[in-house]
């Protein structure tokens, strides 16, 4: 499977853990842990692939690409079809310079990374903090700290 599909599956598992936890079930959580923490919420992440210069944040609802972010003007041949549809769906939120004029919510960091870059990317790796840490590394640090 492609890197994007692997990332989407990782995202699906992470969101399943959050949803099941919100329902009060401790199926995926260690019994010792008593608190569910939304990893990396309110930390700003940056994606600069293929001339994109986008800023995003993780929320309980997904991943938000912030207004003012610059996205690429062109799409690669490997850009997923659903991303091409998203670009068309949100064309009224993108100005003539390919700058977002509104925040846009995505289900996953990978969907957001593909949207801003016009390519197939793993958002867990491509979205990074100012210090260069990606979402995958931050999640691993938070998991090991529990």
N, CA, C and O atoms as a GROMACS GRO file, in nm:
protein
  584
    1UNK      N    1   0.082  -0.120   0.000
    1UNK     CA    2   0.000   0.000   0.000
    1UNK      C    3   0.086   0.125   0.000
    1UNK      O    4   0.201   0.124   0.044
    2UNK      N    5   0.028   0.233  -0.050
    2UNK     CA    6   0.102   0.360  -0.058
    2UNK      C    7   0.123   0.419   0.081
    2UNK      O    8   0.057   0.381   0.177
    3UNK      N    9   0.216   0.514   0.088
    3UNK     CA   10   0.246   0.582   0.214
    3UNK      C   11   0.122   0.656   0.266
    3UNK      O   12   0.098   0.661   0.387
    4UNK      N   13   0.044   0.713   0.174
    4UNK     CA   14  -0.078   0.784   0.214
    4UNK      C   15  -0.180   0.689   0.276
    4UNK      O   16  -0.242   0.721   0.377
    5UNK      N   17  -0.196   0.570   0.214
    5UNK     CA   18  -0.292   0.474   0.269
    5UNK      C   19  -0.248   0.426   0.407
    5UNK      O   20  -0.332   0.411   0.497
    6UNK      N   21  -0.118   0.402   0.425
    6UNK     CA   22  -0.068   0.363   0.557
    6UNK      C   23  -0.096   0.472   0.659
    6UNK      O   24  -0.140   0.444   0.771
    7UNK      N   25  -0.072   0.596   0.618
    7UNK     CA   26  -0.096   0.708   0.708
    7UNK      C   27  -0.244   0.721   0.741
    7UNK      O   28  -0.280   0.747   0.856
    8UNK      N   29  -0.330   0.704   0.641
    8UNK     CA   30  -0.474   0.712   0.666
    8UNK      C   31  -0.519   0.604   0.762
    8UNK      O   32  -0.605   0.628   0.847
    9UNK      N   33  -0.460   0.484   0.750
    9UNK     CA   34  -0.494   0.376   0.844
    9UNK      C   35  -0.446   0.409   0.985
    9UNK      O   36  -0.518   0.384   1.082
   10UNK      N   37  -0.327   0.466   0.997
   10UNK     CA   38  -0.277   0.510   1.129
   10UNK      C   39  -0.370   0.615   1.188
   10UNK      O   40  -0.404   0.611   1.307
   11UNK      N   41  -0.412   0.710   1.103
   11UNK     CA   42  -0.504   0.814   1.149
   11UNK      C   43  -0.636   0.753   1.194
   11UNK      O   44  -0.690   0.791   1.298
   12UNK      N   45  -0.688   0.656   1.116
   12UNK     CA   46  -0.814   0.590   1.151
   12UNK      C   47  -0.803   0.524   1.288
   12UNK      O   48  -0.895   0.536   1.370
   13UNK      N   49  -0.694   0.454   1.313
   13UNK     CA   50  -0.675   0.388   1.443
   13UNK      C   51  -0.669   0.490   1.555
   13UNK      O   52  -0.730   0.471   1.660
   14UNK      N   53  -0.595   0.598   1.534
   14UNK     CA   54  -0.586   0.703   1.637
   14UNK      C   55  -0.722   0.764   1.667
   14UNK      O   56  -0.756   0.784   1.783
   15UNK      N   57  -0.802   0.793   1.563
   15UNK     CA   58  -0.933   0.851   1.585
   15UNK      C   59  -1.028   0.750   1.648
   15UNK      O   60  -1.113   0.788   1.729
   16UNK      N   61  -1.016   0.623   1.613
   16UNK     CA   62  -1.098   0.520   1.677
   16UNK      C   63  -1.070   0.516   1.827
   16UNK      O   64  -1.161   0.499   1.907
   17UNK      N   65  -0.943   0.530   1.863
   17UNK     CA   66  -0.906   0.532   2.005
   17UNK      C   67  -0.970   0.650   2.076
   17UNK      O   68  -1.021   0.635   2.188
   18UNK      N   69  -0.968   0.766   2.012
   18UNK     CA   70  -1.026   0.885   2.073
   18UNK      C   71  -1.178   0.868   2.089
   18UNK      O   72  -1.232   0.897   2.196
   19UNK      N   73  -1.245   0.822   1.985
   19UNK     CA   74  -1.390   0.809   1.989
   19UNK      C   75  -1.433   0.706   2.091
   19UNK      O   76  -1.524   0.731   2.170
   20UNK      N   77  -1.369   0.590   2.091
   20UNK     CA   78  -1.404   0.486   2.188
   20UNK      C   79  -1.378   0.536   2.330
   20UNK      O   80  -1.455   0.508   2.422
   21UNK      N   81  -1.269   0.609   2.347
   21UNK     CA   82  -1.239   0.665   2.478
   21UNK      C   83  -1.342   0.767   2.522
   21UNK      O   84  -1.379   0.772   2.639
   22UNK      N   85  -1.390   0.849   2.427
   22UNK     CA   86  -1.492   0.948   2.460
   22UNK      C   87  -1.623   0.883   2.500
   22UNK      O   88  -1.701   0.941   2.576
   23UNK      N   89  -1.647   0.765   2.452
   23UNK     CA   90  -1.768   0.691   2.489
   23UNK      C   91  -1.755   0.626   2.626
   23UNK      O   92  -1.850   0.567   2.677
   24UNK      N   93  -1.637   0.639   2.686
   24UNK     CA   94  -1.618   0.588   2.820
   24UNK      C   95  -1.560   0.447   2.827
   24UNK      O   96  -1.548   0.391   2.936
   25UNK      N   97  -1.525   0.391   2.714
   25UNK     CA   98  -1.468   0.257   2.712
   25UNK      C   99  -1.316   0.266   2.715
   25UNK      O  100  -1.258   0.351   2.648
   26UNK      N  101  -1.252   0.182   2.791
   26UNK     CA  102  -1.106   0.184   2.805
   26UNK      C  103  -1.041   0.072   2.725
   26UNK      O  104  -0.939   0.017   2.766
   27UNK      N  105  -1.100   0.036   2.612
   27UNK     CA  106  -1.054  -0.076   2.532
   27UNK      C  107  -0.911  -0.059   2.483
   27UNK      O  108  -0.831  -0.152   2.491
   28UNK      N  109  -0.877   0.060   2.432
   28UNK     CA  110  -0.746   0.083   2.373
   28UNK      C  111  -0.648   0.152   2.468
   28UNK      O  112  -0.531   0.171   2.432
   29UNK      N  113  -0.691   0.189   2.585
   29UNK     CA  114  -0.606   0.260   2.679
   29UNK      C  115  -0.553   0.166   2.786
   29UNK      O  116  -0.622   0.073   2.827
   30UNK      N  117  -0.431   0.190   2.831
   30UNK     CA  118  -0.381   0.110   2.941
   30UNK      C  119  -0.468   0.133   3.065
   30UNK      O  120  -0.516   0.244   3.087
   31UNK      N  121  -0.487   0.030   3.144
   31UNK     CA  122  -0.573   0.042   3.260
   31UNK      C  123  -0.519   0.143   3.362
   31UNK      O  124  -0.596   0.200   3.438
   32UNK      N  125  -0.390   0.163   3.363
   32UNK     CA  126  -0.328   0.256   3.457
   32UNK      C  127  -0.362   0.401   3.420
   32UNK      O  128  -0.378   0.484   3.510
   33UNK      N  129  -0.373   0.431   3.293
   33UNK     CA  130  -0.402   0.567   3.249
   33UNK      C  131  -0.546   0.601   3.281
   33UNK      O  132  -0.637   0.524   3.252
   34UNK      N  133  -0.567   0.718   3.342
   34UNK     CA  134  -0.702   0.759   3.376
   34UNK      C  135  -0.748   0.880   3.298
   34UNK      O  136  -0.863   0.923   3.312
   35UNK      N  137  -0.661   0.936   3.214
   35UNK     CA  138  -0.693   1.058   3.142
   35UNK      C  139  -0.658   1.043   2.994
   35UNK      O  140  -0.548   0.998   2.960
   36UNK      N  141  -0.751   1.079   2.908
   36UNK     CA  142  -0.724   1.076   2.764
   36UNK      C  143  -0.678   1.214   2.722
   36UNK      O  144  -0.744   1.314   2.752
   37UNK      N  145  -0.566   1.221   2.654
   37UNK     CA  146  -0.509   1.348   2.612
   37UNK      C  147  -0.512   1.356   2.460
   37UNK      O  148  -0.470   1.262   2.392
   38UNK      N  149  -0.562   1.466   2.406
   38UNK     CA  150  -0.558   1.486   2.261
   38UNK      C  151  -0.416   1.529   2.228
   38UNK      O  152  -0.373   1.638   2.264
   39UNK      N  153  -0.345   1.443   2.159
   39UNK     CA  154  -0.204   1.467   2.129
   39UNK      C  155  -0.187   1.588   2.039
   39UNK      O  156  -0.258   1.602   1.939
   40UNK      N  157  -0.097   1.672   2.074
   40UNK     CA  158  -0.051   1.787   1.994
   40UNK      C  159  -0.160   1.890   1.963
   40UNK      O  160  -0.147   1.965   1.866
   41UNK      N  161  -0.267   1.893   2.042
   41UNK     CA  162  -0.371   1.993   2.017
   41UNK      C  163  -0.315   2.132   2.048
   41UNK      O  164  -0.244   2.151   2.147
   42UNK      N  165  -0.348   2.228   1.964
   42UNK     CA  166  -0.306   2.369   1.976
   42UNK      C  167  -0.160   2.395   1.943
   42UNK      O  168  -0.114   2.508   1.955
   43UNK      N  169  -0.085   2.294   1.901
   43UNK     CA  170   0.052   2.316   1.853
   43UNK      C  171   0.041   2.349   1.704
   43UNK      O  172  -0.029   2.280   1.630
   44UNK      N  173   0.109   2.453   1.661
   44UNK     CA  174   0.107   2.485   1.518
   44UNK      C  175   0.206   2.398   1.443
   44UNK      O  176   0.320   2.377   1.486
   45UNK      N  177   0.161   2.347   1.329
   45UNK     CA  178   0.244   2.266   1.240
   45UNK      C  179   0.254   2.336   1.106
   45UNK      O  180   0.166   2.413   1.068
   46UNK      N  181   0.363   2.309   1.035
   46UNK     CA  182   0.390   2.374   0.908
   46UNK      C  183   0.416   2.268   0.801
   46UNK      O  184   0.482   2.167   0.826
   47UNK      N  185   0.364   2.295   0.681
   47UNK     CA  186   0.390   2.208   0.566
   47UNK      C  187   0.443   2.297   0.454
   47UNK      O  188   0.376   2.391   0.411
   48UNK      N  189   0.563   2.265   0.407
   48UNK     CA  190   0.628   2.348   0.304
   48UNK      C  191   0.667   2.266   0.181
   48UNK      O  192   0.762   2.302   0.111
   49UNK      N  193   0.596   2.160   0.155
   49UNK     CA  194   0.624   2.077   0.037
   49UNK      C  195   0.573   2.143  -0.090
   49UNK      O  196   0.466   2.205  -0.090
   50UNK      N  197   0.650   2.129  -0.198
   50UNK     CA  198   0.609   2.175  -0.332
   50UNK      C  199   0.562   2.319  -0.334
   50UNK      O  200   0.457   2.348  -0.392
   51UNK      N  201   0.633   2.407  -0.275
   51UNK     CA  202   0.605   2.551  -0.271
   51UNK      C  203   0.486   2.589  -0.183
   51UNK      O  204   0.448   2.706  -0.180
   52UNK      N  205   0.427   2.494  -0.114
   52UNK     CA  206   0.322   2.527  -0.017
   52UNK      C  207   0.389   2.590   0.105
   52UNK      O  208   0.505   2.560   0.136
   53UNK      N  209   0.318   2.675   0.172
   53UNK     CA  210   0.364   2.734   0.297
   53UNK      C  211   0.242   2.746   0.386
   53UNK      O  212   0.184   2.853   0.403
   54UNK      N  213   0.203   2.631   0.444
   54UNK     CA  214   0.077   2.621   0.516
   54UNK      C  215   0.099   2.602   0.665
   54UNK      O  216   0.199   2.545   0.709
   55UNK      N  217   0.002   2.651   0.742
   55UNK     CA  218   0.003   2.638   0.887
   55UNK      C  219  -0.124   2.563   0.926
   55UNK      O  220  -0.232   2.593   0.877
   56UNK      N  221  -0.108   2.464   1.015
   56UNK     CA  222  -0.223   2.388   1.059
   56UNK      C  223  -0.215   2.352   1.206
   56UNK      O  224  -0.109   2.358   1.267
   57UNK      N  225  -0.329   2.315   1.262
   57UNK     CA  226  -0.336   2.269   1.400
   57UNK      C  227  -0.426   2.146   1.408
   57UNK      O  228  -0.521   2.131   1.332
   58UNK      N  229  -0.391   2.060   1.501
   58UNK     CA  230  -0.471   1.943   1.527
   58UNK      C  231  -0.579   1.981   1.627
   58UNK      O  232  -0.553   2.052   1.724
   59UNK      N  233  -0.701   1.933   1.603
   59UNK     CA  234  -0.810   1.958   1.697
   59UNK      C  235  -0.880   1.826   1.725
   59UNK      O  236  -0.847   1.724   1.664
   60UNK      N  237  -0.974   1.828   1.816
   60UNK     CA  238  -1.050   1.707   1.846
   60UNK      C  239  -1.133   1.663   1.725
   60UNK      O  240  -1.170   1.546   1.714
   61UNK      N  241  -1.162   1.757   1.635
   61UNK     CA  242  -1.244   1.725   1.517
   61UNK      C  243  -1.162   1.682   1.396
   61UNK      O  244  -1.219   1.631   1.300
   62UNK      N  245  -1.032   1.702   1.399
   62UNK     CA  246  -0.948   1.667   1.284
   62UNK      C  247  -0.826   1.755   1.276
   62UNK      O  248  -0.761   1.783   1.377
   63UNK      N  249  -0.796   1.800   1.155
   63UNK     CA  250  -0.679   1.885   1.132
   63UNK      C  251  -0.724   2.007   1.055
   63UNK      O  252  -0.785   1.994   0.948
   64UNK      N  253  -0.696   2.127   1.107
   64UNK     CA  254  -0.738   2.252   1.044
   64UNK      C  255  -0.619   2.320   0.977
   64UNK      O  256  -0.516   2.345   1.041
   65UNK      N  257  -0.635   2.351   0.848
   65UNK     CA  258  -0.537   2.432   0.779
   65UNK      C  259  -0.586   2.576   0.792
   65UNK      O  260  -0.700   2.608   0.757
   66UNK      N  261  -0.499   2.661   0.844
   66UNK     CA  262  -0.539   2.797   0.880
   66UNK      C  263  -0.547   2.892   0.762
   66UNK      O  264  -0.474   2.880   0.662
   67UNK      N  265  -0.637   2.987   0.776
   67UNK     CA  266  -0.650   3.096   0.681
   67UNK      C  267  -0.515   3.167   0.668
   67UNK      O  268  -0.442   3.183   0.766
   68UNK      N  269  -0.482   3.208   0.546
   68UNK     CA  270  -0.353   3.272   0.521
   68UNK      C  271  -0.248   3.176   0.470
   68UNK      O  272  -0.142   3.218   0.424
   69UNK      N  273  -0.276   3.046   0.478
   69UNK     CA  274  -0.181   2.946   0.428
   69UNK      C  275  -0.174   2.952   0.276
   69UNK      O  276  -0.275   2.973   0.209
   70UNK      N  277  -0.054   2.933   0.223
   70UNK     CA  278  -0.035   2.926   0.079
   70UNK      C  279  -0.033   2.780   0.037
   70UNK      O  280   0.038   2.698   0.096
   71UNK      N  281  -0.110   2.748  -0.067
   71UNK     CA  282  -0.111   2.611  -0.119
   71UNK      C  283  -0.053   2.613  -0.260
   71UNK      O  284  -0.046   2.718  -0.324
   72UNK      N  285  -0.012   2.496  -0.308
   72UNK     CA  286   0.045   2.490  -0.443
   72UNK      C  287  -0.063   2.512  -0.547
   72UNK      O  288  -0.180   2.479  -0.526
   73UNK      N  289  -0.023   2.567  -0.659
   73UNK     CA  290  -0.119   2.594  -0.767
   73UNK      C  291  -0.142   2.471  -0.854
   73UNK      O  292  -0.248   2.459  -0.916
   74UNK      N  293  -0.045   2.381  -0.860
   74UNK     CA  294  -0.057   2.265  -0.949
   74UNK      C  295  -0.072   2.136  -0.869
   74UNK      O  296  -0.029   2.126  -0.754
   75UNK      N  297  -0.134   2.038  -0.934
   75UNK     CA  298  -0.152   1.906  -0.874
   75UNK      C  299  -0.063   1.806  -0.948
   75UNK      O  300  -0.050   1.812  -1.070
   76UNK      N  301  -0.003   1.714  -0.874
   76UNK     CA  302   0.079   1.611  -0.937
   76UNK      C  303  -0.010   1.504  -0.998
   76UNK      O  304  -0.130   1.498  -0.971
   77UNK      N  305   0.050   1.420  -1.082
   77UNK     CA  306  -0.025   1.308  -1.141
   77UNK      C  307  -0.073   1.210  -1.034
   77UNK      O  308  -0.175   1.143  -1.051
   78UNK      N  309   0.002   1.202  -0.923
   78UNK     CA  310  -0.033   1.107  -0.817
   78UNK      C  311  -0.123   1.168  -0.709
   78UNK      O  312  -0.150   1.105  -0.607
   79UNK      N  313  -0.168   1.289  -0.732
   79UNK     CA  314  -0.259   1.353  -0.636
   79UNK      C  315  -0.388   1.271  -0.631
   79UNK      O  316  -0.448   1.245  -0.735
   80UNK      N  317  -0.431   1.231  -0.511
   80UNK     CA  318  -0.553   1.149  -0.499
   80UNK      C  319  -0.677   1.221  -0.554
   80UNK      O  320  -0.688   1.343  -0.545
   81UNK      N  321  -0.768   1.144  -0.610
   81UNK     CA  322  -0.889   1.201  -0.669
   81UNK      C  323  -0.972   1.278  -0.566
   81UNK      O  324  -1.029   1.382  -0.598
   82UNK      N  325  -0.979   1.226  -0.443
   82UNK     CA  326  -1.061   1.296  -0.343
   82UNK      C  327  -1.002   1.433  -0.309
   82UNK      O  328  -1.076   1.524  -0.270
   83UNK      N  329  -0.872   1.449  -0.325
   83UNK     CA  330  -0.809   1.579  -0.301
   83UNK      C  331  -0.843   1.674  -0.415
   83UNK      O  332  -0.867   1.793  -0.393
   84UNK      N  333  -0.845   1.622  -0.537
   84UNK     CA  334  -0.886   1.705  -0.651
   84UNK      C  335  -1.028   1.755  -0.631
   84UNK      O  336  -1.059   1.871  -0.661
   85UNK      N  337  -1.117   1.669  -0.580
   85UNK     CA  338  -1.255   1.708  -0.551
   85UNK      C  339  -1.260   1.813  -0.440
   85UNK      O  340  -1.339   1.907  -0.446
   86UNK      N  341  -1.174   1.796  -0.337
   86UNK     CA  342  -1.168   1.893  -0.226
   86UNK      C  343  -1.122   2.030  -0.277
   86UNK      O  344  -1.176   2.133  -0.236
   87UNK      N  345  -1.024   2.030  -0.365
   87UNK     CA  346  -0.976   2.156  -0.421
   87UNK      C  347  -1.091   2.228  -0.492
   87UNK      O  348  -1.108   2.349  -0.480
   88UNK      N  349  -1.170   2.151  -0.567
   88UNK     CA  350  -1.284   2.209  -0.638
   88UNK      C  351  -1.392   2.255  -0.538
   88UNK      O  352  -1.449   2.363  -0.553
   89UNK      N  353  -1.418   2.174  -0.437
   89UNK     CA  354  -1.518   2.207  -0.336
   89UNK      C  355  -1.484   2.335  -0.261
   89UNK      O  356  -1.573   2.415  -0.229
   90UNK      N  357  -1.356   2.356  -0.232
   90UNK     CA  358  -1.313   2.472  -0.153
   90UNK      C  359  -1.256   2.586  -0.237
   90UNK      O  360  -1.188   2.674  -0.184
   91UNK      N  361  -1.282   2.585  -0.367
   91UNK     CA  362  -1.224   2.689  -0.454
   91UNK      C  363  -1.266   2.830  -0.412
   91UNK      O  364  -1.194   2.926  -0.438
   92UNK      N  365  -1.382   2.843  -0.347
   92UNK     CA  366  -1.425   2.976  -0.302
   92UNK      C  367  -1.353   3.020  -0.175
   92UNK      O  368  -1.370   3.134  -0.130
   93UNK      N  369  -1.272   2.932  -0.116
   93UNK     CA  370  -1.193   2.965   0.004
   93UNK      C  371  -1.046   2.987  -0.031
   93UNK      O  372  -0.962   3.002   0.057
   94UNK      N  373  -1.016   2.988  -0.162
   94UNK     CA  374  -0.878   3.004  -0.210
   94UNK      C  375  -0.875   3.126  -0.302
   94UNK      O  376  -0.951   3.131  -0.399
   95UNK      N  377  -0.789   3.224  -0.273
   95UNK     CA  378  -0.784   3.342  -0.360
   95UNK      C  379  -0.699   3.315  -0.484
   95UNK      O  380  -0.647   3.205  -0.502
   96UNK      N  381  -0.686   3.416  -0.571
   96UNK     CA  382  -0.615   3.398  -0.698
   96UNK      C  383  -0.466   3.370  -0.680
   96UNK      O  384  -0.401   3.321  -0.773
   97UNK      N  385  -0.411   3.400  -0.562
   97UNK     CA  386  -0.271   3.371  -0.534
   97UNK      C  387  -0.252   3.238  -0.460
   97UNK      O  388  -0.144   3.209  -0.409
   98UNK      N  389  -0.358   3.158  -0.454
   98UNK     CA  390  -0.359   3.028  -0.387
   98UNK      C  391  -0.335   3.041  -0.237
   98UNK      O  392  -0.268   2.958  -0.175
   99UNK      N  393  -0.392   3.146  -0.181
   99UNK     CA  394  -0.388   3.170  -0.037
   99UNK      C  395  -0.527   3.140   0.019
   99UNK      O  396  -0.627   3.184  -0.037
  100UNK      N  397  -0.533   3.065   0.130
  100UNK     CA  398  -0.662   3.035   0.190
  100UNK      C  399  -0.719   3.160   0.257
  100UNK      O  400  -0.648   3.230   0.329
  101UNK      N  401  -0.845   3.186   0.231
  101UNK     CA  402  -0.911   3.302   0.293
  101UNK      C  403  -0.998   3.260   0.410
  101UNK      O  404  -1.057   3.345   0.477
  102UNK      N  405  -1.007   3.129   0.436
  102UNK     CA  406  -1.079   3.075   0.552
  102UNK      C  407  -1.006   2.951   0.601
  102UNK      O  408  -0.934   2.886   0.526
  103UNK      N  409  -1.026   2.919   0.729
  103UNK     CA  410  -0.976   2.793   0.783
  103UNK      C  411  -1.052   2.678   0.715
  103UNK      O  412  -1.170   2.691   0.684
  104UNK      N  413  -0.982   2.566   0.693
  104UNK     CA  414  -1.046   2.448   0.634
  104UNK      C  415  -1.015   2.327   0.723
  104UNK      O  416  -0.899   2.302   0.756
  105UNK      N  417  -1.119   2.253   0.760
  105UNK     CA  418  -1.106   2.134   0.843
  105UNK      C  419  -1.095   2.010   0.757
  105UNK      O  420  -1.172   1.991   0.662
  106UNK      N  421  -0.998   1.924   0.790
  106UNK     CA  422  -0.980   1.794   0.725
  106UNK      C  423  -0.992   1.685   0.829
  106UNK      O  424  -0.969   1.709   0.948
  107UNK      N  425  -1.028   1.566   0.786
  107UNK     CA  426  -1.039   1.454   0.878
  107UNK      C  427  -0.904   1.412   0.933
  107UNK      O  428  -0.893   1.370   1.048
  108UNK      N  429  -0.800   1.423   0.849
  108UNK     CA  430  -0.668   1.373   0.888
  108UNK      C  431  -0.558   1.471   0.848
  108UNK      O  432  -0.577   1.554   0.759
  109UNK      N  433  -0.442   1.463   0.915
  109UNK     CA  434  -0.328   1.543   0.873
  109UNK      C  435  -0.283   1.509   0.730
  109UNK      O  436  -0.236   1.597   0.658
  110UNK      N  437  -0.298   1.384   0.690
  110UNK     CA  438  -0.259   1.344   0.554
  110UNK      C  439  -0.347   1.410   0.450
  110UNK      O  440  -0.298   1.457   0.348
  111UNK      N  441  -0.477   1.414   0.475
  111UNK     CA  442  -0.568   1.481   0.382
  111UNK      C  443  -0.532   1.628   0.368
  111UNK      O  444  -0.534   1.684   0.258
  112UNK      N  445  -0.497   1.692   0.482
  112UNK     CA  446  -0.458   1.832   0.480
  112UNK      C  447  -0.327   1.852   0.403
  112UNK      O  448  -0.315   1.946   0.325
  113UNK      N  449  -0.230   1.764   0.425
  113UNK     CA  450  -0.100   1.775   0.356
  113UNK      C  451  -0.117   1.755   0.205
  113UNK      O  452  -0.056   1.827   0.126
  114UNK      N  453  -0.198   1.660   0.166
  114UNK     CA  454  -0.223   1.638   0.023
  114UNK      C  455  -0.292   1.759  -0.039
  114UNK      O  456  -0.258   1.799  -0.150
  115UNK      N  457  -0.388   1.818   0.032
  115UNK     CA  458  -0.460   1.934  -0.017
  115UNK      C  459  -0.366   2.052  -0.041
  115UNK      O  460  -0.371   2.114  -0.147
  116UNK      N  461  -0.280   2.082   0.056
  116UNK     CA  462  -0.194   2.201   0.041
  116UNK      C  463  -0.081   2.178  -0.059
  116UNK      O  464  -0.036   2.273  -0.123
  117UNK      N  465  -0.036   2.054  -0.074
  117UNK     CA  466   0.078   2.026  -0.163
  117UNK      C  467   0.037   1.983  -0.303
  117UNK      O  468   0.117   1.991  -0.396
  118UNK      N  469  -0.088   1.937  -0.318
  118UNK     CA  470  -0.132   1.887  -0.448
  118UNK      C  471  -0.066   1.756  -0.484
  118UNK      O  472  -0.056   1.721  -0.602
  119UNK      N  473  -0.020   1.681  -0.382
  119UNK     CA  474   0.050   1.556  -0.404
  119UNK      C  475   0.006   1.454  -0.299
  119UNK      O  476  -0.063   1.489  -0.203
  120UNK      N  477   0.045   1.330  -0.316
  120UNK     CA  478   0.016   1.225  -0.219
  120UNK      C  479   0.125   1.226  -0.112
  120UNK      O  480   0.240   1.193  -0.140
  121UNK      N  481   0.088   1.263   0.012
  121UNK     CA  482   0.184   1.275   0.120
  121UNK      C  483   0.133   1.211   0.248
  121UNK      O  484   0.013   1.194   0.267
  122UNK      N  485   0.226   1.175   0.335
  122UNK     CA  486   0.194   1.127   0.469
  122UNK      C  487   0.197   1.248   0.562
  122UNK      O  488   0.304   1.301   0.592
  123UNK      N  489   0.080   1.291   0.606
  123UNK     CA  490   0.070   1.410   0.689
  123UNK      C  491   0.136   1.396   0.825
  123UNK      O  492   0.178   1.496   0.883
  124UNK      N  493   0.145   1.274   0.876
  124UNK     CA  494   0.209   1.254   1.006
  124UNK      C  495   0.358   1.286   1.001
  124UNK      O  496   0.420   1.316   1.103
  125UNK      N  497   0.414   1.280   0.882
  125UNK     CA  498   0.557   1.308   0.863
  125UNK      C  499   0.578   1.450   0.808
  125UNK      O  500   0.675   1.516   0.846
  126UNK      N  501   0.489   1.497   0.721
  126UNK     CA  502   0.510   1.625   0.652
  126UNK      C  503   0.476   1.748   0.736
  126UNK      O  504   0.537   1.853   0.718
  127UNK      N  505   0.379   1.737   0.828
  127UNK     CA  506   0.347   1.851   0.914
  127UNK      C  507   0.447   1.855   1.029
  127UNK      O  508   0.459   1.758   1.104
  128UNK      N  509   0.519   1.966   1.042
  128UNK     CA  510   0.625   1.977   1.142
  128UNK      C  511   0.612   2.106   1.222
  128UNK      O  512   0.557   2.206   1.175
  129UNK      N  513   0.662   2.102   1.344
  129UNK     CA  514   0.667   2.222   1.428
  129UNK      C  515   0.780   2.311   1.380
  129UNK      O  516   0.856   2.272   1.291
  130UNK      N  517   0.791   2.429   1.437
  130UNK     CA  518   0.903   2.519   1.402
  130UNK      C  519   1.036   2.453   1.432
  130UNK      O  520   1.136   2.480   1.366
  131UNK      N  521   1.036   2.366   1.535
  131UNK     CA  522   1.160   2.298   1.574
  131UNK      C  523   1.191   2.179   1.483
  131UNK      O  524   1.296   2.117   1.498
  132UNK      N  525   1.102   2.146   1.390
  132UNK     CA  526   1.126   2.036   1.297
  132UNK      C  527   1.072   1.901   1.340
  132UNK      O  528   1.097   1.801   1.273
  133UNK      N  529   0.998   1.895   1.450
  133UNK     CA  530   0.938   1.768   1.494
  133UNK      C  531   0.808   1.746   1.419
  133UNK      O  532   0.724   1.835   1.410
  134UNK      N  533   0.791   1.624   1.365
  134UNK     CA  534   0.666   1.596   1.295
  134UNK      C  535   0.562   1.536   1.392
  134UNK      O  536   0.594   1.502   1.506
  135UNK      N  537   0.440   1.523   1.344
  135UNK     CA  538   0.330   1.474   1.428
  135UNK      C  539   0.359   1.334   1.479
  135UNK      O  540   0.332   1.303   1.595
  136UNK      N  541   0.414   1.250   1.394
  136UNK     CA  542   0.444   1.112   1.432
  136UNK      C  543   0.540   1.108   1.552
  136UNK      O  544   0.520   1.031   1.645
  137UNK      N  545   0.644   1.191   1.548
  137UNK     CA  546   0.742   1.196   1.657
  137UNK      C  547   0.678   1.249   1.786
  137UNK      O  548   0.703   1.196   1.894
  138UNK      N  549   0.596   1.352   1.774
  138UNK     CA  550   0.530   1.408   1.892
  138UNK      C  551   0.437   1.306   1.955
  138UNK      O  552   0.434   1.291   2.077
  139UNK      N  553   0.360   1.235   1.871
  139UNK     CA  554   0.270   1.131   1.923
  139UNK      C  555   0.349   1.022   1.995
  139UNK      O  556   0.306   0.973   2.099
  140UNK      N  557   0.464   0.984   1.939
  140UNK     CA  558   0.548   0.881   2.002
  140UNK      C  559   0.599   0.930   2.137
  140UNK      O  560   0.601   0.854   2.234
  141UNK      N  561   0.640   1.056   2.143
  141UNK     CA  562   0.688   1.112   2.272
  141UNK      C  563   0.577   1.113   2.376
  141UNK      O  564   0.599   1.079   2.492
  142UNK      N  565   0.456   1.153   2.333
  142UNK     CA  566   0.344   1.158   2.427
  142UNK      C  567   0.306   1.018   2.475
  142UNK      O  568   0.271   0.999   2.591
  143UNK      N  569   0.313   0.921   2.383
  143UNK     CA  570   0.280   0.783   2.420
  143UNK      C  571   0.378   0.726   2.520
  143UNK      O  572   0.339   0.656   2.614
  144UNK      N  573   0.507   0.754   2.500
  144UNK     CA  574   0.608   0.700   2.589
  144UNK      C  575   0.607   0.771   2.725
  144UNK      O  576   0.656   0.716   2.824
  145UNK      N  577   0.551   0.892   2.729
  145UNK     CA  578   0.546   0.967   2.856
  145UNK      C  579   0.432   0.920   2.945
  145UNK      O  580   0.430   0.950   3.064
  146UNK      N  581   0.338   0.847   2.889
  146UNK     CA  582   0.222   0.802   2.967
  146UNK      C  583   0.256   0.688   3.058
  146UNK      O  584   0.169   0.639   3.130
   0.00000   0.00000   0.00000
